[in-house]
Amino acid sequence: MSPSHTIDLRGSTGRGVQHLLFWSASVVVLTFFFAYEPRPVWSDWVYTLLFHLSLWWAVYWNLFFLIPRWLQHGRYALYALGVLAVGLSAIWINQTTFRFWSDHLFPGYYFISYYEWRDLALFVLIYLSLTTLLKLSKAWFQLNQQRQRLREVERERLDAELSALRSQINPHFFFNSLNSLYSLSLDRDERVPAALLQLSQNMRYVLYESNTPLVELRHELAYLR
């Protein structure tokens, strides 16, 4: 599949696809659950769609209002009251849908609600719990990804600063060392051969060993000495 046809599940389109898949699976499962026959008929599908009106109301109030405004800010008492209010309103919407709205939406059918308020409350609680867990799990994974990315950016910044520091220090160090050796050589100092050997070892360390991810401590100490 080409990049132009891929779907970013983190964007608005990807979230829409996720919601569509979730509700499509929900409609299919509940249709077979509500149906009297092994193979659902058209009226079973219509009944399930009407039943989902109250579930959609409860779930999206929870996802877009209750969770971001109260639950994620630690206001648990307000969140619990909000869930109670949304649950009661969802039960009312379900009963009102089958008592009044279904006759206007589908005049050729006669629908009644098969469930009492306790059963409806259980349905709402299950959907609220499931979608809350999904949203919090997704938020947790996204937070971990952001933290990982921040750690990578910080590590890249430190590496860049260290490289810049090395590029500034090493030339000055080597030029100063060469000037010192030159002065010693003019005086025919006996320390010149040992100093040249030490300088070559330091250059070898900087060029071939210090840029590796891990450096042995004894090598680093030897270089500092």
N, C-alpha and C positions, 0 to 999 in steps of 0.2 A: 504494500500500500504506500503510495507516495506521501511525502510530508504534508502536501496541501489537502489531503483527504483524511488525515489522522485527527482524532478528537482528543483535546486536552481535557482530561477529567477534572482538572483543578479549576478550569474556567467556568463561565456561566453556562456555556453550551454543554460542557461535561456534566455539570451538576444537574442540568435539565434532563440529560439522558439517564443519569442515575435515578432521579426521581421517577421518570417515566417507567423505567424497568422495575423499580420497587412497587409502584402502584399497579402496574400490569400484572405482576406476579400475585399481588394481593387480591386483585379482582378475580383472577383465575382460581386461586385457592379457595376463596370464600364462596365463589359460585358453585364449585363442586361440594363445598361444605353445606350450603343452603339447599341444594337441589334435592328433590324427592327421588328422582330417578338417577340411575348411574350416569346417564348422559344428559347434561343440562339442556333445557329448552330456552327459547328466547326470553320468556318471562323471568327465568332464573337470572339471566344476565342483567336484565333491567332492574330486578329487585336488588341485586348486588351493587349496581351502580348507585342506586338511590341510597342504599345503606352506607355507601362510602362518603356521602355528602357530609355527614356528621364527623366521620373520621378525618376527612381532609380539613375540616374546620379546626378540630382539636389539635391535630399534628402540626399544622402550619402556624397556628397561634403559639404553640409551644416552641417550635424551631426558630421563628423569626422575632418573637417578642419575649417570652418567658425566660428562655435559656440565656440569650445574650444580655438581657437587661438585669436579670436577678440571679439565676443560678451561677453563671460564670463570674459574678461579682460577690459571691458568697452570701447573698441575701436569701437564705434558705426558707425563712418563715414566709416571706412574700412570695417566693416561688411556690411553696406548698399551697398557699391560698390561691394563687393564680391557677395552678393545676386543678384545684377543686372547682373553681369558677368555670374554667374551660370544660372540665368534664361534665358538670351539670348542664351547661349550655349545649354541649354536644348531645347529651341524652334528650334534651328538649327538642333540638333540631331533628333528631332521628324520629321521634314520635310525631312531631308536627309534619315531617315529610310524608309519612305514610297515612296520616289522618286527613291532610288537606292538599299538599302540593302534588302528590302522585296522581290524583284525579285530574289535575290541570295539565300536568306534564305528559301523562299517558292516559288519555280519556278512554282508550279502548281496553284498559286493564283495571283490575281491582286488586290493589295491594293492601295488606295489613302488616303491622309489625308483629313478628312472632315472638319477640323478646320483651321481658319485663325490664324495669330500670336497673335491677341488679345485674342482669346479664349484659345489658348495654354498658354499664359501668365497667364490667370486666373487659369487654372489647376495647373500650377507650383506654383503660389502664394498660392493657397489653400493647397497644399501638404507641401510646405515649412513652412507655418504658423502652420499647424496642428502638424507636426513632431517636430517643434521647441518648441511648447507649451508642448508636451509630454516629450521631453528631459529635459526642464527646470523644469517641475513639478517633474519629477523623481529625478533630482539633488537636488531639494529643500527638498523632503522627505528624501533622503539619508543624506543630511546635518543635518536635524533635528534629525535623528536617531543617527548620530555620536555625536552630541551635548548632546543628552540624555545619551548616553553611557559614555561620558566623565564625565558628572555630577554624574552618578552612580559610576564610578571608583573613582572620587574624594571623594565622600561620604564614600565609602568603605575604602579609604586610611585614611581619618580623623578618622573614627571609630576605625580602627586598631591602629592608633597612640594614640588615647584616651585610648583604652584598655591597650596598653603597658604602657602608663603613669600611669594609675591607679595601674597596677600591680607593678610598681616601687615605687610609693608614699605610697600606703596604708600599706604595711608591715612595712616600716620605721616609719610611723606615729604611728601605733599601738604598735610597740615595744618600741618606745620612750615614748608613753603614759603609757605603763605598767611599764617601768623603773621608770617613775616619780611617779606613784602610789605606787610602791614598796618602794621608798624612803620616801614618805609621810606616808606610813603605819608603817615604822620603827619608825618614830617620833610620831606615834599615832595622826596624824593630823586629825582634825574633818572634813576636806574637802574630805576625801577619799570616803565616801559613795556617795556624789554628783558627784564626778569625775567618779566613777565606773558607775553610772547611765548614765552620759553623754557619756562615752565611749561605753556603750552597745547600746545606741541610734544611735551613729555614725556608729557602726558596722552593725546594722540593716539597716540603710539607704544605706550604700555602697553595702551590699549583696542583698537587695531586691528592692530598689527603684531607685538607680542611673543608673542601666542598662536598664531602660525602655526608649523608644524613647522620651517621654516628661516627664519632672519633674516640679512640681510646684515650682514657684520662692521662696515661703516662706520656703519650705523644703530645697532648696539649700542654702538660706541665713542662715537658722538655722544651717545647717551642717558647713558652713564656720565660724560661730561664735564659 
